[in-house]
């Protein structure tokens, strides 16, 4: 992304993370940001910033762990910062399936693909995650499936889980949004 932190890349005059915040704010009681670079820029969002505690970058599980430790509520929703089209009913649908299935984790799925970073989990999973990380494991879906788990179908939201990894993808999404 031309050496710019992905969350701070602009799409329609707003950073990708601002798009995510805008989509999530009506759905949740608390938003935490896990960031390890450009901290001053993330602080401008006036939200708590959590930095990885592990000196080795261990990926999304580090953010999951921080959210579980610092979140003030009984559940933690996680999403990436580079997916600006999050469904307006993401939380309600994940929560409904989590409660109905009496499971620990509900994960979004669309178009036949599971999106493990788009998930809602009970805070009670923290000890399991801590042990998983301590064993050197890093694969999100492997940890999730070690617990009671459900996949929630979002096939009605074709573009909801599109993430932006390249300038070309950003340009294509900007063009699509301008045509909608």
KABEL-V369458 format. One record per residue. N is the residue number from 1. RES is the residue in one letter. PHI is phi in degrees with one decimal (NA if undefined). Layout:
<<N;RES;PHI> <N;RES;PHI>>
This chain:
<<1;X;NA> <2;X;57.1> <3;X;64.7> <4;X;-104.8> <5;X;-54.3> <6;X;-55.1> <7;X;-62.0> <8;X;-96.4> <9;X;-64.4> <10;X;-88.4> <11;X;-133.6> <12;X;51.6> <13;X;66.0> <14;X;-130.7> <15;X;-66.7> <16;X;-58.2> <17;X;-65.8> <18;X;-66.5> <19;X;-59.0> <20;X;-63.9> <21;X;-58.3> <22;X;-60.6> <23;X;-73.4> <24;X;-86.0> <25;X;-51.0> <26;X;-72.4> <27;X;-101.6> <28;X;-130.5> <29;X;-94.2> <30;X;-152.5> <31;X;-124.6> <32;X;-119.3> <33;X;-114.1> <34;X;-98.4> <35;X;-140.7> <36;X;-123.5> <37;X;-137.3> <38;X;51.7> <39;X;-57.6> <40;X;-59.4> <41;X;-68.4> <42;X;-70.8> <43;X;-62.6> <44;X;-63.6> <45;X;-81.1> <46;X;56.1> <47;X;-126.4> <48;X;-60.8> <49;X;-109.7> <50;X;-111.2> <51;X;-102.8> <52;X;-52.8> <53;X;-91.5> <54;X;-82.7> <55;X;-65.2> <56;X;-89.7> <57;X;-64.3> <58;X;-111.5> <59;X;84.6> <60;X;-58.1> <61;X;-61.5> <62;X;-63.9> <63;X;-66.6> <64;X;-57.8> <65;X;-60.8> <66;X;-61.9> <67;X;-61.7> <68;X;-65.3> <69;X;-74.6> <70;X;-104.7> <71;X;-64.8> <72;X;-94.0> <73;X;-119.2> <74;X;-78.4> <75;X;-130.8> <76;X;-126.8> <77;X;-100.2> <78;X;-122.5> <79;X;-146.6> <80;X;-78.5> <81;X;-85.9> <82;X;-109.7> <83;X;-125.2> <84;X;-78.6> <85;X;-111.0> <86;X;-53.0> <87;X;-62.1> <88;X;-68.2> <89;X;-116.1> <90;X;-55.0> <91;X;-65.2> <92;X;-63.2> <93;X;-71.2> <94;X;-64.9> <95;X;-63.0> <96;X;-58.7> <97;X;-70.6> <98;X;-62.6> <99;X;-70.4> <100;X;-59.9> <101;X;-84.7> <102;X;50.9> <103;X;-115.9> <104;X;-86.0> <105;X;-140.0> <106;X;-119.1> <107;X;-122.1> <108;X;-72.9> <109;X;-143.0> <110;X;-151.7> <111;X;55.7> <112;X;83.2> <113;X;-110.7> <114;X;-86.0> <115;X;-115.8> <116;X;-62.1> <117;X;-81.7> <118;X;-91.8> <119;X;-146.9> <120;X;-120.5> <121;X;-135.7> <122;X;-75.8> <123;X;-65.4> <124;X;-66.3> <125;X;-82.6> <126;X;-55.1> <127;X;-58.4> <128;X;-64.0> <129;X;-66.1> <130;X;-58.6> <131;X;-65.6> <132;X;-60.2> <133;X;-65.2> <134;X;-61.5> <135;X;-80.5> <136;X;89.4> <137;X;-79.6> <138;X;-135.5> <139;X;-80.9> <140;X;-56.9> <141;X;-65.5> <142;X;-63.8> <143;X;-64.8> <144;X;-57.4> <145;X;-74.6> <146;X;-79.3> <147;X;-112.1> <148;X;-72.1> <149;X;-149.1> <150;X;-141.4> <151;X;-104.9> <152;X;-109.6> <153;X;-78.7> <154;X;-124.1> <155;X;-64.9> <156;X;-80.3> <157;X;-121.8> <158;X;-50.7> <159;X;-99.8> <160;X;-59.5> <161;X;-110.1> <162;X;-63.6> <163;X;-114.5> <164;X;-104.5> <165;X;-113.8> <166;X;-135.3> <167;X;-62.1> <168;X;-63.0> <169;X;-65.2> <170;X;-62.9> <171;X;-62.2> <172;X;-65.5> <173;X;-68.2> <174;X;-60.8> <175;X;-64.0> <176;X;-60.4> <177;X;-65.5> <178;X;-71.9> <179;X;-88.3> <180;X;-79.4>>
